[in-house]
Amino acid sequence: MKMTIKGYIVAYFSRYAKPGDPPQYSFQAWEPDSKDYVLITPHEHEVEFEVPDNFIPARVAVMEKAIAKIHLEAEEEVVEIKEQIQKLLCLESSV
């Protein structure tokens, strides 16, 4: 498969760099809007690659991990809410 990737060549100036240190150059998919980045030029890069046979199963695995993470976060939030409810009920009962 051949694709053209559109992006930007940018220079990154670290806040922690010593005076005289050169910037770090990279290709980014987003246009920088930070004072730490300087846009050098928009750029299109043509790449050719083969899609691996396990592309779909790998993508499904990533989605299943995302689902598991969301379930865990939701479960933790439910536990917190239930604890708050129990504390409120204890306060009302003791009055």
N, C-alpha and C positions, 0 to 999 in steps of 0.2 A: 504494500500500500504506500502511495506517495502522498504526502501532505505538505501544505505550506503553513507554517506557524507564523502568525503575526505578533509582533511584540516590540520591545524597546531595548536599546542598548543604553544602560545607565551606569553612572559612576556613583559609588557610595562613599561618603566621607564620614568615617566613624567619629563620634564625639570623643572617643577615648584615644584616638590616634595622636601620636606625637607630631609636632610641627615638622613638615617636610615629608611625612609618610605619604606614599602614593595612595590614591583612592583604589577601591576594589571595583572592577568592571564586571558587569554581568548582563545577561539577557533576561528580561522580565516580561511576563504576560500582561502586566498592568503599567499604566503610565504613572510615574512617580509624582506625588504631590506633597512631599516632605522636604524640609530644608536640608536633610541629610543626603538626599539624592539629587543628581543633576541628570537631566535627559540629554543624552548624546545625540541619538538619532532614532527615529522609528526604523524598524528592520523586519524584513520577511526572510524566513529561513526555510528552505525546502529540505525535508527529511524523507527518507524511505525506510520502511521497517515492515516486518512481518508480524501479523497479529498471532500470538501464541495459541495453540490448541486449547489451553486451559483458561482462556480469557474470560469466558462466561462463568465457569465455576469460581474463578478467583474473584470476580465482581460480586457474585452471589455471596461468597464468604465474607467479603467486606460489608455487605448490607446486613448479613446476619449478625456480625459483630456490633454494628450500629444499633440494631434492634435490641440486642442483649444489654448494651450500655444504657439505652433509653429506658428499658424495663427496670434496670437496677436503680437508676436515678429516680424514676417515678416511685418505685417501692420505698426508697429511703424517704422521699417527701411524704408519702402516705404515713409512714411510721412516725415522722415528726408531727404531722397534723393530729394523728391519733393520740400521741403523748400530750399535745396541747389540750385536746378535748378532755382527756382524763384529768389533767391538772385543773381545768375549769370545773369539771364535775365534782372534784374533791373539794374545791373552794366553796361551791354552792351547798354541798351536803353538810359542811362543818358549821355553817351559819345557823 
